[in-house]
Amino acid sequence: MPRALWTAWVWAVIILSTEGASHQASSLSCDPTGVCDGHSRSLNSIPSGLTDGVKTLDLSNNEITYVSNRDLQRCVNLKTLRLGANEIHTVEEDSFFHLRNLEYLDLSYNRLSNLSSSWFRSLYVLKFLNLLGNVYKTLGETSLFSHLPNLRTLKVGNSNSFTEIHEKDFTGLIFLEELEISAQNLQIYVPKSLKSIQNISHLILHLKQPVLLVDILVDIVSSLDCLELRDTNLHTFHFSEASISEMNTSVKKLIFRNVQFTDESFVEVVKLFNYVSGILEVEFDDCTHDGIGDFRALSLDRIRHLGNVETLTIRKLHIPQFFLFHDLSSIYPLTGKVKRVTIENSKVFLVPCLLSQHLKSLEYLDLSENLMSEETLKNSACKDAWPFLQTLVLRQNRLKSLEKTGELLLTLENLNNLDISKNNFLSMPETCRWPGKMKQLNLSSTRVHSLTQCLPQTLEILDVSNNNLDSFSLILPQLRELYISRNRLKTLPDTSFLPVLSVMRISRNIINTFSKEQLDSIQQLKTLEAGGNNFICSCDFLSFTQGQQALGRVLVDWPTEYRCDSPSHVRGQRVQDARLSLSECHRAAVVSAACCALFLLLLLTGVLCHRFHGLWYMKMMWAWLQAKRKPRKTPRRDICYDAFVSYSEQDSYWVENLMVQELEHFNPPFKLCLHKRDFIPGKWIIDNIIDSIEKSHKTIFVLSENFVKSEWCKYELDFSHFRLFDENNDAAILILLEAIDKKAIPQRFCKLRKIMNTKTYLEWPVDETQQEGFWLNLRAAIRS
């Protein structure tokens, strides 16, 4: 290969590698604390360029196939590494060697077929390790976890290929908080394989068949606190007391999750309860009983109780042959020592009276999300039923009458806590009867719209959250805690009838404000939660809340849950941070100042109008607008006069005795329009002026000192000026009756000043010999 071609090829490889690394690094989003998120980014390898600043790295749900010993060598401060749900099939020996601070490692659901102890030899502080869902068959040839003294949570196995557990598998582990083993197809369990672990708080076993369950139980019965069995078919389970020689058992809790029983296997489990005497709590979650409850033919009658079991929990129990099920009377005697029973979401509609009477030690009963009604509750809470019951939970059943429910529970003399929430009571009667020791009542989500004296007077805790209440004014002298969130209350409740109330939660109502006086009236409160309401952030409200430094000691959700709903410009802001303008907080003062300013402005305008003839200009503007609305040019046939004469009343002698005589008695005569003689009576004077000017061929202005002082003459001059300029003609004739100083003409006669500067005018001669020439010129001007 030529040297130049070889060099180009090398540079191309370098550039492509750099671009690939840059793309991989850009697939991560890291925050300043060193948390890097790269999950679900379609990555096919661990991004390069990772530094010692990375403390948490999430690369789960990608397409990574290989982990090399160089990928993470600079991440010396890494504490959490998530590589689950990838396609990893190979991890090099020293891939995690530099991760000496690693505490959390997830390699679950990859394609690892072999596990190596060298991966973990430097992970001394590792606390969590998840190896679930890979394809390995065993946990390796040597002990994987001997170098992990601080490991607290371990998850191993898979649902298909993991078939063997050997004695060396868990060597080195002393204490685990949680151990989960997924071994649905477990075929080989070497005895004592789990016995090396001295203490396990919680063991989760996924076993399809119970063949090796007893062998496992033998090894852990003295070191385990809680055993959880998942996804197991116990149809063939058989327990023999001879199989367990260890009497010092430490198991306190058994959990069966998604487990299938038969009548026979259920009896075997009950035997287990009796032998493992430390069991105090048993839980069945989402289990199936494939039987008809026929225990009489079995050896159940030889078992007198459920060992030391005090707590029994059943959730989502499925009984396919429910309608063939027996009355269970054969198991009634086993329940005498049970103190706490929970049966949730299992379609229970009746607890037989006889069973209730056998539950003589029962203190807590939870029948939530079932089908209990008043009719069946009557049978369940029969005479001598649950004699020591203190807490009864009937949440989300089919109860409808609060009055009947209270009466049916009168047999429970020791009942002090009743939860009947999420039932559809809708309304509340005026009076009810309740057990005499009732202290707690939960009526949340029951759709009631008002409260009455039906509630027991002995209540100390009342929950009426999530209803349709718009007020609260009950007398409950012993009430200490009130939960009334998610209703329709507009103000804080009156607590004058609740003298010992110390806790009130009233969040998410429609309260828009509260005052210092209201808070002072409930000084006995130690805790008040009133956030999530639509607060109107008025000036008074903000001044009060922001000025109370001790508000956070009473309002437990202050300030995060207290936000403004109005005014709109502060909506969504925290009440503590909201700020209003001066005009919003001192509106009266601002309005007063604005009124004063407006009055002064009007006064100033009046003065200026008087000083600069503003009223006159306004009148002139109105007249101008009226003139503008008329046709721009009057047709020739509408001309009635040769000239309209505009003059001052003080110059009327000259006009009427000289001008009229010379023009109207001339041959041929001129027809003049004079306001005294020709204006139409009753018509607005402005309209008379406009019409006279428009119907005249010319307009004669007799100028004098008196003319300048006349407003009407000014109008006539202006209207003529409109015509002069609008129609572009020479309609105005100026006669200067006496000498006028242009400087003495007022400023508002601006058009007169302009006309005198731009047009020639006729001067009235004092000399009588020249007057005849004046009349000749005037007649000529009119005819033009």
C-alpha positions in Angstrom: 0.0 0.0 0.0 1.5 3.4 -0.9 2.5 5.6 2.1 0.1 8.4 1.3 -2.9 6.0 1.1 -1.8 4.3 4.4 -1.6 7.6 6.2 -5.1 8.6 4.9 -6.6 5.3 6.1 -5.1 5.7 9.6 -6.5 9.2 9.9 -9.9 8.0 8.8 -9.9 5.3 11.5 -8.9 7.9 14.1 -11.6 10.3 13.0 -14.3 7.7 13.0 -13.3 6.4 16.4 -13.3 10.0 17.8 -16.7 10.6 16.3 -18.0 7.4 17.8 -16.7 8.2 21.3 -18.1 11.7 21.1 -21.5 10.3 20.1 -21.4 7.8 23.0 -20.4 10.4 25.5 -23.2 12.7 24.3 -25.6 9.9 25.0 -25.1 10.5 28.7 -26.7 13.3 30.7 -24.8 14.1 33.9 -25.6 16.6 36.7 -23.2 18.5 38.8 -23.3 15.9 41.6 -21.9 13.2 39.3 -25.2 11.3 38.5 -25.1 10.2 34.9 -28.2 8.9 33.1 -27.8 6.8 30.0 -30.6 4.3 30.3 -32.6 3.4 27.2 -30.2 5.2 24.8 -29.6 2.2 22.4 -25.9 2.2 23.4 -23.9 -0.8 22.3 -20.9 -0.2 24.5 -20.0 1.7 27.7 -19.3 5.3 26.7 -15.7 6.4 26.7 -14.4 9.4 28.5 -15.9 8.6 31.9 -13.9 10.3 34.7 -13.5 10.1 38.4 -16.3 12.7 38.8 -19.0 10.1 38.0 -20.6 8.7 41.1 -23.8 7.1 39.7 -23.9 5.6 36.3 -27.2 4.2 34.8 -26.7 2.3 31.5 -29.6 -0.1 31.9 -31.9 -1.1 29.1 -29.4 -0.7 26.3 -27.7 -3.0 23.9 -24.3 -3.3 25.5 -22.6 -6.7 24.9 -19.1 -6.4 26.4 -17.4 -4.9 29.4 -13.7 -4.5 29.1 -11.2 -3.7 31.9 -10.6 -0.2 30.4 -14.2 0.9 30.2 -14.5 1.9 33.9 -10.9 2.2 35.0 -11.1 6.0 35.7 -14.4 5.8 37.6 -12.6 5.4 40.9 -15.4 7.3 42.8 -18.3 5.3 41.3 -20.8 4.2 43.9 -23.7 3.0 41.8 -23.5 1.1 38.5 -26.6 -0.1 36.7 -26.0 -2.4 33.7 -29.3 -4.4 33.9 -31.4 -5.3 30.8 -28.5 -5.3 28.3 -27.0 -8.0 26.1 -23.8 -8.4 28.1 -22.2 -11.8 27.5 -18.7 -11.1 28.5 -17.1 -9.2 31.4 -13.3 -9.1 31.5 -11.6 -10.3 34.7 -10.5 -6.8 36.0 -13.4 -4.8 34.7 -14.5 -3.7 38.2 -11.0 -3.7 39.7 -10.8 0.1 40.1 -14.3 0.5 41.6 -13.2 0.2 45.2 -16.0 2.6 46.3 -18.8 0.7 44.5 -21.8 0.0 46.7 -24.5 -0.9 44.2 -24.0 -3.2 41.2 -26.8 -4.4 38.9 -26.0 -7.0 36.2 -29.4 -8.5 36.0 -31.1 -9.7 32.8 -28.1 -10.0 30.5 -26.6 -13.0 28.8 -23.9 -14.0 31.3 -23.3 -17.7 31.1 -20.4 -17.9 33.5 -19.7 -15.9 36.7 -16.2 -15.1 37.9 -15.2 -14.3 41.5 -12.4 -12.0 40.1 -15.1 -9.5 39.1 -15.8 -8.8 42.8 -12.5 -9.3 44.5 -11.9 -5.5 45.0 -15.5 -4.6 45.8 -15.0 -4.6 49.6 -17.8 -2.0 50.3 -20.4 -3.5 47.9 -23.8 -3.7 49.6 -26.1 -4.6 46.7 -25.5 -7.1 44.0 -28.1 -8.3 41.4 -27.3 -11.2 39.1 -30.9 -12.3 38.3 -32.1 -13.2 34.9 -28.8 -14.3 33.3 -28.3 -17.7 31.6 -25.7 -19.3 34.0 -26.5 -22.8 35.4 -24.5 -22.5 38.6 -22.9 -19.8 40.6 -19.4 -20.8 39.4 -16.7 -23.2 40.4 -15.4 -21.1 43.3 -17.1 -18.9 45.9 -18.2 -15.7 44.2 -18.9 -13.7 47.3 -16.1 -14.4 49.7 -14.6 -11.0 49.1 -17.8 -9.1 49.8 -18.0 -8.7 53.6 -20.4 -5.7 53.5 -22.9 -7.3 51.1 -26.4 -6.9 52.4 -28.7 -7.6 49.4 -28.0 -10.4 46.9 -30.2 -11.6 44.0 -29.2 -14.6 42.0 -30.6 -17.2 39.7 -33.0 -17.3 36.7 -36.3 -18.9 35.7 -34.9 -21.5 33.3 -31.3 -22.7 33.4 -30.3 -22.2 37.0 -30.7 -25.7 38.4 -28.0 -26.3 41.1 -27.1 -24.8 44.5 -23.9 -26.0 46.0 -22.3 -25.7 49.5 -19.5 -23.3 48.3 -22.0 -20.9 46.6 -22.6 -18.6 49.6 -19.4 -19.2 51.5 -18.0 -16.0 53.0 -21.4 -14.3 53.5 -22.3 -13.8 57.1 -25.3 -11.4 57.2 -27.7 -10.6 54.5 -30.7 -8.3 54.8 -32.3 -9.8 51.7 -31.4 -12.8 49.6 -33.5 -13.6 46.5 -33.0 -16.9 44.7 -34.8 -17.5 41.4 -34.7 -21.2 40.8 -38.0 -22.4 39.3 -36.3 -25.4 37.8 -34.0 -26.2 40.8 -32.9 -29.9 40.6 -30.0 -30.1 43.0 -29.7 -28.5 46.4 -26.7 -29.7 48.4 -27.5 -29.7 52.1 -26.0 -26.9 54.2 -25.6 -24.7 51.1 -27.4 -21.8 52.9 -26.5 -22.7 56.4 -23.1 -20.9 56.0 -25.1 -17.6 56.1 -25.4 -17.0 59.8 -28.3 -14.5 59.5 -30.8 -13.7 56.7 -33.5 -11.1 57.4 -35.5 -11.9 54.3 -35.2 -14.8 52.0 -37.2 -14.8 48.7 -37.4 -18.2 46.9 -38.8 -18.6 43.4 -39.5 -22.4 43.2 -41.9 -24.0 40.7 -42.1 -27.2 42.7 -41.7 -27.8 46.5 -39.5 -30.9 46.2 -36.5 -29.3 47.8 -38.3 -26.8 49.9 -38.0 -28.8 53.2 -34.3 -29.3 52.6 -33.8 -25.6 52.2 -36.0 -24.9 55.2 -33.9 -27.2 57.4 -30.8 -25.1 56.7 -32.3 -21.7 57.3 -34.9 -22.3 60.0 -32.4 -21.1 62.7 -31.0 -18.1 60.9 -33.9 -16.7 59.0 -36.4 -14.0 60.0 -38.8 -13.9 57.0 -39.3 -16.5 54.3 -41.1 -15.5 51.1 -42.2 -18.2 48.7 -43.1 -17.0 45.2 -44.6 -18.6 42.1 -44.8 -22.1 43.6 -47.2 -24.9 43.1 -47.6 -26.6 46.5 -50.0 -29.3 45.3 -47.5 -32.0 46.2 -46.0 -30.4 49.3 -45.6 -32.7 52.2 -44.2 -31.7 55.6 -42.8 -34.3 58.0 -41.8 -33.4 61.5 -39.0 -36.0 61.3 -37.4 -34.0 58.5 -36.5 -31.2 60.8 -34.5 -31.9 63.9 -33.7 -28.2 64.7 -35.9 -26.9 67.4 -34.3 -23.5 67.8 -36.2 -21.7 65.0 -36.0 -18.0 64.3 -38.5 -17.7 61.4 -41.0 -15.0 62.4 -42.9 -14.4 59.2 -43.9 -16.5 56.2 -45.1 -15.0 52.9 -46.8 -17.0 50.1 -47.0 -14.9 46.9 -48.6 -16.3 43.8 -48.7 -19.8 45.4 -51.2 -22.6 44.6 -52.6 -24.8 47.3 -54.9 -27.8 47.6 -56.9 -28.9 50.6 -54.1 -31.4 51.3 -51.2 -29.0 50.9 -52.9 -26.4 53.0 -53.0 -28.9 55.9 -49.3 -29.5 55.4 -48.6 -25.8 55.7 -50.6 -25.6 58.9 -48.5 -28.4 60.3 -45.4 -26.3 59.5 -46.9 -23.4 61.5 -47.2 -25.7 64.5 -43.6 -27.0 64.3 -41.8 -23.8 63.4 -43.0 -22.3 66.7 -41.4 -18.8 66.1 -43.8 -17.9 63.3 -45.9 -14.9 64.3 -47.1 -13.7 61.0 -48.4 -15.4 57.9 -49.3 -13.6 54.6 -51.0 -15.0 51.5 -50.8 -12.6 48.5 -52.4 -13.4 45.2 -52.7 -17.1 46.0 -55.0 -19.7 44.6 -56.8 -22.4 46.6 -57.5 -25.3 44.3 -59.9 -27.2 46.6 -63.3 -27.2 48.2 -62.3 -26.7 51.8 -63.0 -30.2 52.9 -60.5 -30.6 55.7 -62.5 -33.0 57.8 -61.3 -36.0 55.9 -57.7 -34.9 56.5 -55.7 -34.9 59.7 -56.5 -31.2 60.4 -58.7 -32.2 63.4 -55.5 -33.3 65.2 -54.1 -29.8 65.0 -55.4 -27.6 67.7 -54.1 -24.2 66.7 -51.9 -22.3 64.2 -48.8 -22.4 66.4 -47.9 -19.0 67.7 -49.3 -17.2 64.6 -50.8 -13.8 65.7 -51.1 -12.0 62.4 -52.8 -13.4 59.3 -53.0 -11.5 56.1 -54.8 -12.6 52.9 -54.9 -10.5 49.8 -56.5 -11.4 46.4 -57.3 -15.0 47.3 -58.7 -16.9 44.4 -60.9 -19.9 44.9 -62.0 -21.3 41.5 -64.5 -23.7 43.1 -65.9 -21.2 45.5 -69.5 -22.3 45.1 -68.5 -25.9 46.1 -66.6 -24.7 49.1 -67.4 -26.1 52.6 -68.3 -24.0 55.6 -64.8 -24.1 57.0 -66.1 -25.0 60.4 -63.3 -27.5 60.8 -60.7 -24.7 60.9 -62.6 -22.4 63.4 -60.8 -23.9 66.4 -57.4 -23.0 64.9 -58.1 -19.3 65.1 -58.4 -18.8 68.8 -54.9 -17.2 69.3 -54.9 -15.0 66.2 -54.9 -11.3 67.1 -54.7 -9.5 63.7 -56.5 -10.6 60.5 -56.5 -8.8 57.2 -58.5 -10.2 54.3 -58.4 -7.7 51.4 -59.9 -7.8 47.9 -61.0 -11.4 48.2 -64.8 -11.1 47.6 -65.7 -11.8 51.2 -69.3 -11.1 51.7 -69.8 -12.8 55.1 -67.9 -13.8 58.2 -70.0 -16.5 59.8 -71.1 -15.8 63.3 -69.6 -19.0 64.6 -66.2 -18.0 63.2 -66.5 -14.6 64.7 -67.2 -16.1 68.1 -64.1 -18.4 67.8 -61.9 -15.3 67.2 -61.7 -14.6 70.9 -58.2 -13.0 70.8 -58.8 -10.9 67.7 -57.9 -7.2 68.2 -57.6 -6.0 64.6 -59.8 -7.0 61.6 -59.4 -5.6 58.1 -62.0 -6.6 55.5 -61.2 -3.9 52.9 -62.3 -4.1 49.3 -64.8 -6.9 49.8 -68.5 -7.3 49.5 -69.7 -6.7 53.0 -73.2 -5.1 53.5 -75.4 -4.3 56.4 -77.3 -7.6 56.0 -74.1 -9.7 56.2 -72.5 -7.5 58.8 -75.4 -8.3 61.1 -74.5 -12.0 61.0 -70.8 -11.3 61.4 -71.0 -8.9 64.3 -73.4 -11.2 66.2 -73.5 -11.6 70.0 -70.2 -12.6 71.6 -68.4 -12.0 68.2 -64.9 -10.6 68.4 -65.1 -9.8 72.1 -61.7 -8.0 72.2 -61.8 -6.3 68.8 -60.5 -2.8 68.9 -60.0 -1.9 65.3 -62.4 -2.8 62.4 -61.6 -1.8 58.8 -64.5 -2.1 56.4 -63.1 0.2 53.7 -64.6 0.0 50.2 -67.4 -2.5 50.8 -71.1 -2.1 50.1 -72.3 -0.3 53.2 -75.0 2.3 52.6 -76.6 3.2 55.9 -74.5 4.9 58.6 -77.3 4.5 61.1 -77.6 0.7 60.6 -73.9 0.2 60.6 -73.5 1.9 64.0 -76.3 -0.1 65.5 -74.9 -3.4 64.1 -71.6 -2.7 65.8 -73.1 -2.1 69.2 -72.1 -5.7 70.1 -68.4 -4.8 69.9 -68.0 -3.2 73.3 -64.2 -2.7 73.0 -64.3 -1.2 69.5 -62.5 2.1 69.5 -61.2 2.5 65.8 -63.6 2.1 62.9 -62.7 2.7 59.2 -65.7 2.7 56.9 -64.2 4.9 54.2 -65.0 4.6 50.5 -68.5 3.3 51.1 -71.5 5.2 49.6 -73.3 6.6 52.6 -74.2 9.8 50.7 -76.2 11.3 53.7 -76.0 11.3 57.5 -78.9 11.0 59.8 -79.4 13.4 62.7 -78.8 10.7 65.4 -76.9 7.4 65.5 -75.9 4.8 68.1 -72.3 3.7 68.4 -70.1 1.5 70.6 -69.4 3.3 73.8 -65.5 3.4 73.4 -65.3 4.8 69.9 -62.3 7.1 69.6 -61.4 7.0 65.9 -63.7 7.1 62.9 -62.8 7.3 59.2 -65.5 8.5 56.9 -63.3 9.7 54.1 -64.5 9.3 50.5 -68.1 8.4 51.5 -69.7 11.2 49.5 -71.5 12.8 52.5 -72.4 16.4 52.0 -73.0 17.4 55.6 -72.2 16.3 59.1 -74.6 16.0 62.0 -74.7 15.0 65.6 -74.8 11.4 64.4 -71.1 11.2 65.1 -70.0 9.8 68.4 -69.2 12.4 71.1 -66.3 10.3 72.3 -64.3 10.7 69.1 -60.7 11.7 69.4 -59.7 11.3 65.7 -62.1 12.0 62.8 -61.3 11.7 59.1 -63.9 13.1 56.7 -61.5 13.8 53.9 -62.5 13.7 50.2 -66.2 14.4 50.6 -68.6 17.2 49.6 -68.6 19.1 52.9 -68.9 22.9 52.7 -68.9 23.6 56.5 -67.9 22.1 59.8 -69.6 23.2 63.1 -69.9 20.1 65.3 -69.5 19.9 69.0 -66.9 17.2 69.7 -65.4 18.0 73.1 -62.8 15.2 73.0 -61.6 15.6 69.4 -57.8 15.9 69.1 -57.3 15.3 65.4 -59.4 16.4 62.4 -58.7 15.4 58.8 -61.0 17.3 56.5 -58.9 17.7 53.3 -60.3 17.6 49.8 -63.7 19.1 50.5 -65.5 22.3 49.6 -64.8 24.4 52.7 -64.3 28.1 52.1 -63.0 29.1 55.5 -61.2 27.5 58.4 -63.6 25.6 60.7 -64.9 27.2 63.9 -62.9 25.3 66.6 -64.6 27.0 69.6 -66.5 23.7 70.1 -63.3 21.6 69.7 -61.4 22.7 72.9 -58.7 20.0 72.8 -58.0 20.0 69.0 -54.3 19.8 68.3 -54.1 18.6 64.7 -56.1 19.7 61.7 -55.5 18.9 58.1 -57.6 21.0 55.7 -55.6 21.1 52.5 -57.1 21.1 49.0 -60.4 22.8 49.8 -61.5 26.1 48.3 -60.2 28.3 51.1 -58.9 31.5 49.6 -57.6 33.3 52.7 -57.2 33.2 56.5 -56.4 36.0 58.9 -54.4 36.4 62.1 -57.6 36.5 64.1 -58.6 33.0 62.7 -55.2 31.6 63.6 -55.4 33.2 67.0 -58.7 31.5 67.6 -57.1 28.1 67.2 -54.0 28.7 69.3 -54.3 25.2 70.8 -53.3 23.7 67.4 -49.9 22.2 67.2 -50.2 21.1 63.6 -52.2 22.8 60.8 -52.0 21.7 57.2 -53.9 24.1 54.9 -51.9 24.0 51.7 -53.2 23.2 48.2 -56.0 25.8 48.5 -56.7 28.6 46.0 -55.4 31.6 48.0 -56.2 35.1 47.0 -53.0 36.9 47.6 -54.4 40.2 48.8 -52.2 42.8 50.5 -53.6 42.0 53.9 -53.1 38.3 53.5 -49.5 38.7 52.2 -48.7 41.2 54.9 -49.9 38.8 57.6 -48.4 35.6 56.2 -45.0 37.1 55.3 -44.8 38.9 58.6 -45.3 35.8 60.7 -41.9 34.2 61.2 -43.3 31.5 63.4 -45.9 30.4 60.8 -43.8 27.4 59.8 -44.0 25.9 63.3 -47.8 25.5 63.0 -48.3 25.1 59.2 -46.5 21.8 58.5 -46.6 22.3 54.8 -45.5 25.9 54.8 -44.3 27.4 52.5 -44.1 24.9 49.6 -47.9 24.0 49.4 -49.2 27.6 49.8 -49.5 29.2 46.4 -51.4 32.1 45.0 -54.4 31.6 42.7 -55.0 35.3 42.1 -54.2 38.1 41.1 -53.3 36.5 37.8 -49.8 38.0 37.6 -48.7 36.1 40.8 -50.7 32.9 40.1 -48.6 29.8 40.9 -46.1 31.7 43.0 -45.5 30.7 46.6 -47.4 32.9 49.0 -44.1 33.5 50.8 -42.5 34.9 47.6 -45.4 36.8 46.1 -45.1 40.6 45.8 -47.8 43.1 44.9 -47.3 46.7 43.6 -47.9 49.8 45.6 -51.1 50.6 43.6 -52.6 47.2 44.5 -51.9 47.6 48.2 -52.9 51.2 48.6 -55.7 51.5 46.2 -57.7 54.1 48.1 -54.7 56.4 48.3 -53.9 55.9 44.6 -57.6 56.6 43.6 -57.6 59.7 45.8 -54.3 60.9 44.3 -55.7 60.2 40.8 -58.9 62.2 41.5 -56.8 65.1 42.8 -54.6 65.0 39.7 -57.6 64.8 37.4 -59.2 67.8 39.2 -56.1 69.8 38.9 -55.8 68.9 35.3 -59.4 70.0 34.6 -58.8 73.2 36.5 -55.6 73.8 34.5 -57.4 73.1 31.3 -60.1 75.5 32.2 -57.6 78.2 32.9 -55.7 77.6 29.7 -58.9 77.5 27.7 -59.9 80.9 29.2 -56.5 82.3 28.6 -56.0 81.0 25.1 -59.7 81.1 24.0 -60.0 77.3 24.0 -63.8 77.5 24.1 -63.8 79.6 21.0 -61.6 77.1 19.2 -63.9 74.3 20.2 -66.9 76.1 18.8 -64.9 76.8 15.6 -64.0 73.1 15.3 -67.7 72.1 15.6 -68.6 74.6 12.9 -65.8 73.4 10.7 -67.0 69.8 11.0 -70.5 71.0 10.1 -69.2 72.8 7.1 -67.1 69.8 6.0 -70.2 67.6 5.8 -71.8 69.8 3.2 -71.1 69.3 -0.6 -67.7 70.7 -1.5 -69.1 72.9 -4.3 -72.5 74.5 -4.6 -74.1 74.1 -8.0 -74.4 77.3 -10.1 -78.2 77.2 -10.1 -78.1 77.5 -6.2 -76.3 80.8 -6.2 -78.8 83.4 -4.9 -76.7 86.4 -4.1 -73.9 88.3 -5.8 -72.2 88.7 -2.4 -72.5 87.9 1.2 -71.4 90.9 3.4 -69.6 90.1 6.6 -69.4 93.1 8.9 -69.5 94.2 12.5 -72.7 95.6 14.0 -70.8 98.8 14.8 -70.1 99.3 11.0 -73.7 98.7 10.0 -74.4 102.4 9.1 -71.7 102.3 6.5 -72.8 99.0 5.0 -76.6 99.6 5.1 -76.6 103.3 4.0 -73.6 103.5 1.7 -72.7 100.1 0.3 -76.3 98.8 -0.1 -77.3 102.1 -1.8 -74.4 102.0 -4.2 -74.6 98.3 -5.2 -78.3 97.4 -4.9 -79.5 100.6 -6.6 -77.0 100.4 -9.4 -78.1 99.5 -12.9 -77.9 96.5 -13.2 -78.4 96.1 -9.4 -76.3 93.7 -7.2 -78.1 91.4 -4.8 -76.4 91.4 -1.4 -77.0 89.0 1.5 -77.1 90.8 4.9 -77.5 88.9 8.1 -80.1 91.4 9.5 -82.3 91.1 6.5 -81.6 87.7 4.8 -80.9 85.2 7.6 -83.7 82.7 8.1 -85.3 83.2 11.6 -85.1 80.2 13.9 -82.3 78.6 12.1 -79.0 78.1 13.9 -76.8 81.1 13.2 -73.8 78.9 12.2 -76.0 77.2 9.5 -77.2 80.6 8.3 -73.7 81.8 7.9 -72.6 78.6 6.1 -75.6 78.6 3.8 -75.3 82.4 3.0 -71.7 82.0 2.1 -72.3 79.0 -0.1 -75.2 80.6 -1.9 -73.2 83.8 -2.6 -70.9 84.3 -5.6 -68.5 86.4 -3.4 -68.0 87.2 0.2 -67.3 90.8 1.2 -65.5 91.4 4.5 -65.7 94.9 5.8 -62.6 95.0 8.0 -62.3 97.4 10.9 -61.3 97.4 14.6 -64.9 96.4 15.3 -64.7 93.4 12.9 -61.6 92.1 14.7 -63.5 92.1 18.0 -66.5 90.2 16.6 -66.6 86.4 17.0 -69.3 86.0 14.4 -67.2 87.9 11.9 -64.4 85.5 12.7 -66.7 82.6 11.9 -67.7 84.1 8.6 -64.1 84.8 7.7 -63.2 81.2 8.5 -66.1 79.7 6.5 -65.2 81.8 3.6 -61.6 80.6 4.0 -62.8 77.0 3.8 -64.4 77.7 0.6 -61.5 79.7 -0.7 -59.1 76.9 -0.2 -61.4 73.8 -0.6 -62.7 75.0 -4.0 -59.5 76.7 -5.0 -61.2 80.0 -6.1 -61.1 83.7 -5.3 -64.4 84.2 -3.5 -63.3 86.6 -0.7 -63.2 90.4 -1.2 -61.6 92.5 1.6 -62.6 96.1 2.3 -60.4 97.9 4.8 -62.8 100.4 6.3 -60.2 101.9 8.5 -56.5 101.3 9.1 -55.8 98.2 11.2 -52.4 97.4 12.9 -51.7 93.8 12.0 -49.9 93.3 15.3 -53.1 94.3 17.1 -55.1 91.5 15.5 -55.6 88.7 18.1 -53.7 85.4 17.5 -57.0 83.5 17.0 -57.5 85.6 13.8 -54.7 83.7 12.1 -56.6 83.4 8.8 -57.2 87.1 8.7 -53.5 87.7 9.1 -52.8 85.3 6.3 -55.4 86.7 3.9 -54.2 90.3 4.5 -50.6 89.2 3.7 -51.5 87.2 0.6 -54.5 89.0 -1.0 -55.0 92.6 -2.2 -57.8 94.5 -0.5 -59.8 97.7 -1.2 -59.3 100.6 1.2 -62.2 103.0 1.9 -60.9 106.5 0.9 -61.6 109.3 3.3 -61.4 111.7 0.3 -64.9 111.9 -1.3 -63.3 112.5 -4.8 -61.8 109.0 -4.6 -64.9 107.2 -3.4 -66.4 106.8 -6.9 -63.3 104.9 -8.0 -63.7 102.7 -4.9 -67.2 101.7 -5.9 -66.1 101.0 -9.5 -63.4 98.6 -8.3 -65.8 96.9 -5.9 -68.4 96.3 -8.6 -65.7 94.9 -10.8 -64.5 92.5 -8.1 -68.0 91.2 -7.5 -68.5 90.5 -11.2 -65.2 88.7 -11.5 
